[in-house]
Amino acid sequence: ETWRPASERQYQTLVETIPAITYVHRIHAGVTAAIVYVSPQVETLLGWKPEDYVAHPEHWLTLVHPDDQERVQDAMSQAVATHESFSAEYRVMARDGRTVWLRDVAVMVEDPTDGAQLWQGVQFDITAEKAAETRLQHLAFYDSLTGLPNRRLCIDRLESVLRQPGRPEVALLFLDLDRFKVINDGIGHAAGDELLV
């Protein structure tokens, strides 16, 4: 059997059923001039209707977390200027107030009808992945018993401070518990843990 291109309906079904937001933006002077298309998953993942996006071309950017907006705009401007693909991970606000992490990947193509620049992209929800990263980082740098920063984080921060030019005076306080082994051996590790907490 020979390969045949899928029909437009098959492509539409694919785009509207994969668990990601697909979109097409028309670009003018480096910014989104119009949103040609956004898939229905924008409502499933973020609670916003596709019409919200299409009616207001810059609506999507207002949803980007304030701490990420400049970075996202810079990355997009760079990609537009160089005609390279765009790839970024950033936070957006869902309609219900949740913060959702997206991985956004897009390529620039030329509209065959008028030569305009179009961004064709896909946004994946990576919130669970980011939460797992945060948990792993917390486990690496914080004591699981007390929740306090551990030796690894202390050394990391101390080295960072010591590398700063013109740094202020630095003091490091070291505390030790005498005869702690007696508690662990005499009345058990649970008591030792309680004392540490």
C-alpha positions, 0 to 999 in steps of 0.5 A, a space after each residue: 500500500 502506498 503512503 497517502 497524505 492525510 486529509 485536512 479533517 485527519 490533521 484537524 482531528 490530530 491537532 485537536 486531540 493531542 494533549 497540547 495546545 497548538 497555535 498559529 500566530 501572524 507576526 508583524 514587526 516582531 510581535 503577534 499581530 493576529 492569532 490565526 488559530 489556537 486549538 481547543 486544548 487551551 480551554 482544557 489546559 488553561 481554562 481559556 476559550 480559543 475565542 479569548 486568544 483569537 479576539 485579543 492577539 496579545 492576550 496570551 502574553 498577559 497570561 505569562 507570569 510577570 517574572 517570565 515575561 521579559 525572558 519570553 519576549 526576549 527569546 521570541 524577539 531573538 527567534 524572530 530576528 534570526 528566523 530560528 525556532 523558538 523554545 522556552 519554558 515559562 509559567 502562565 496563569 490559568 483562568 482559575 488562578 493556577 500557575 501552569 508551566 508550559 514548554 513552548 516550541 515554535 517554528 517560523 514559516 512564510 504564509 504562501 498567500 501573502 508572504 507574512 511570517 507565521 509562528 506555528 507552535 505547540 505548548 505542552 503542560 510540564 507542571 508535574 515535571 517542574 514540581 518533580 524537579 523542585 522536589 528533587 532540588 529540595 531533597 538535594 539541598 534541605 535536610 529531610 528531618 528538619 527541613 533546614 538547609 543542609 551542608 551542601 547548600 551551606 557550602 554552595 551559598 558560602 562559596 557564592 558569597 566568598 566569590 563576590 567582589 567587595 563582599 561584606 564581612 562574613 562569619 560562619 557559626 558552627 554548632 556541635 552537640 556533645 555526647 549526641 551518640 549517647 542519646 541515639 545509643 541510649 534511648 534510640 534514634 527517634 529521640 535523637 531525631 526529636 532532639 535535632 528537630 
